[in-house]
Amino acid sequence: IDTVILRAGDITIFEYPFLYMSGDQEFPPFSDKEISNLKLYLEFGGTLFIDDCIGKSNFGFDNSVRREVKRLFPNKPLERLPADHTVFKSFYLLRQSYGRIMEKAYLEGVTTENRVASIYSQNDLGGAWAKDPLGSWEYQVTPGGETQRSMAFRLGINIIMYALTGDYKQDQVHLPFILKRQM
């Protein structure tokens, strides 16, 4: 699959239901046009997944993310998603967040109209998935090794499923199946 690189101000973001943003350094503020376009995208049902590659709170990328989220949603801060949130059970039943590193056992998000429009991980989820041109894993996964990598893939699938389907798993019709899978 080819990667499509977009800027927050590109009108073409509306062609994609899911955007992935990652980084490891502080970045300049988005323009007013980019903030306006991205906010409209998120309010109209798009999902933005933000992946911090180094996971250090109050540093570089994290500071920039929090600054821009505050500009997008001045009255809706990033909040810790509870362990029973739908994103952790949209396909696989997970109890926490995963990635290449394990800085935070949780995800954060901004909820708009009962939907998490922006999801933030500080565990470098993409780093757990990355392969070099020869097909070898690009990074070691610590501290949990290959089991942690497998869980990172599961979390990625859950995030995509959540972005595409929302809270459908909260429906009581699915409850017996969810409970059976947990046993």
VOGU-3710 file (C-alpha; in Angstrom, 3 decimals, decimal comma):
1> idtvilragd> 0,000/0,000/0,000  1,374/3,374/-0,948  1,541/6,096/1,644  -0,297/9,305/0,816  1,268/12,326/2,473  -1,180/15,121/3,232  -1,052/18,411/5,069  -3,796/19,411/7,486  -4,880/22,182/5,113  -5,306/19,889/2,089
11> itifeypfly> -8,935/19,599/1,003  -8,192/15,995/-0,019  -8,094/14,882/3,636  -11,870/14,548/3,325  -11,315/11,629/0,933  -9,826/9,567/3,771  -11,724/8,453/6,898  -8,494/7,994/8,859  -5,360/10,122/9,152  -2,102/9,021/10,798
21> msgdqefppf> 0,347/11,567/12,176  3,625/10,623/13,812  6,767/12,336/14,938  9,573/12,570/17,415  10,309/16,296/17,424  8,598/19,559/18,121  6,863/20,940/15,031  5,707/24,464/14,104  2,107/25,467/14,773  -0,456/24,670/12,113
31> sdkeisnlkl> -1,714/27,651/10,139  -5,207/28,958/10,827  -6,314/27,363/7,528  -4,888/23,996/8,596  -6,599/24,192/12,002  -9,920/25,126/10,401  -9,719/22,356/7,787  -8,626/19,675/10,259  -11,297/20,678/12,776  -13,972/20,442/10,081
41> ylefggtlfi> -12,612/17,025/9,045  -12,763/15,742/12,636  -16,218/17,217/13,295  -17,569/15,606/10,107  -16,532/12,110/11,194  -12,864/11,798/10,265  -10,425/10,281/12,743  -6,873/11,444/13,436  -4,471/9,007/15,088  -1,388/10,709/16,535
51> ddcigksnfg> 1,636/8,534/17,325  4,499/9,895/19,439  7,653/8,008/18,451  9,612/8,752/21,631  6,829/9,066/24,215  8,344/11,702/26,447  5,688/13,834/28,124  6,152/17,607/28,161  8,845/17,363/25,504  9,140/18,115/21,778
61> fdnsvrrevk> 6,457/16,267/19,835  4,198/15,840/22,882  4,238/19,595/23,573  3,406/20,350/19,935  0,566/17,802/19,840  -1,015/19,160/23,006  -0,686/22,739/21,732  -2,394/21,914/18,418  -5,147/19,795/19,985  -5,911/22,719/22,289
71> rlfpnkpler> -6,177/24,967/19,242  -8,469/22,454/17,504  -10,689/21,923/20,536  -10,195/24,724/23,086  -12,918/23,329/25,365  -12,161/19,613/24,921  -8,771/18,527/26,217  -7,043/15,246/25,509  -8,375/12,816/28,091  -7,285/9,353/29,069
81> lpadhtvfks> -9,466/6,707/27,410  -10,741/4,206/29,991  -9,577/0,582/29,696  -13,150/-0,439/28,817  -13,431/2,051/25,927  -14,657/0,604/22,635  -11,283/1,222/20,982  -9,860/-1,552/23,184  -12,522/-4,048/22,096  -13,551/-3,056/18,571
91> fyllrqsygr> -12,022/-6,294/17,239  -9,509/-7,685/19,731  -10,068/-7,522/23,466  -7,192/-5,510/24,868  -6,648/-4,142/28,328  -4,112/-1,422/27,555  -2,160/0,442/24,894  0,899/-1,030/23,154  3,662/0,023/20,767  7,389/-0,219/20,135
101> imekaylegv> 7,937/1,214/23,603  5,700/1,126/26,665  5,693/4,682/27,968  1,963/4,843/28,696  -0,425/1,926/29,244  -3,295/4,096/28,010  -4,414/6,101/25,012  -5,697/9,657/25,144  -8,361/11,182/22,976  -10,641/14,091/22,248
111> ttenrvasiy> -14,310/13,164/22,233  -16,777/15,033/20,050  -20,431/13,995/19,997  -19,797/10,642/21,747  -16,996/9,730/19,325  -13,260/9,943/19,850  -12,203/12,046/16,880  -8,516/12,170/17,747  -6,587/9,340/19,420  -3,105/9,907/20,862
121> sqndlggawa> -0,521/7,236/21,691  2,872/7,842/23,257  4,131/4,295/22,609  5,322/4,514/18,964  2,742/2,146/17,566  4,055/2,623/14,029  7,579/1,722/15,155  6,323/-1,715/16,192  4,930/-2,228/12,675  7,883/-0,840/10,683
131> kdplgsweyq> 9,861/-3,088/8,350  12,948/-2,222/6,336  13,075/-2,668/2,524  14,234/-6,289/2,981  11,234/-7,149/5,173  13,030/-7,305/8,527  11,683/-5,530/11,562  13,178/-2,072/11,703  13,054/-1,695/15,499  13,214/-3,895/18,549
141> vtpggetqrs> 10,113/-3,819/20,717  10,798/-3,291/24,413  10,282/-4,478/27,028  7,870/-7,180/25,796  9,484/-8,341/22,538  7,455/-10,122/19,884  4,399/-10,573/22,102  4,289/-6,803/22,534  4,684/-6,356/18,750  1,727/-8,697/18,178
151> mafrlginii> -0,360/-6,702/20,641  0,678/-3,476/18,855  -0,703/-4,887/15,602  -3,918/-5,806/17,397  -4,238/-2,305/18,811  -3,699/-0,841/15,337  -6,479/-3,027/13,953  -8,745/-1,950/16,806  -8,031/1,724/16,164  -8,850/1,354/12,452
161> myaltgdykq> -12,008/-0,628/13,243  -13,076/2,041/15,741  -12,387/4,818/13,228  -14,476/3,063/10,574  -17,336/1,740/12,715  -17,492/3,840/15,883  -19,143/2,435/18,969  -21,089/-0,375/17,315  -19,566/-2,891/19,789  -21,280/-1,048/22,656
171> dqvhlpfilk> -24,568/-2,424/21,341  -25,976/-5,097/23,670  -26,378/-7,513/20,734  -22,605/-8,100/20,837  -22,316/-8,417/24,631  -22,571/-12,254/24,869  -19,844/-12,646/22,234  -17,579/-10,138/23,955  -18,066/-11,797/27,343  -17,408/-15,240/25,876
181> rqm> -14,136/-14,059/24,263  -12,933/-12,646/27,598  -13,180/-16,015/29,354
//
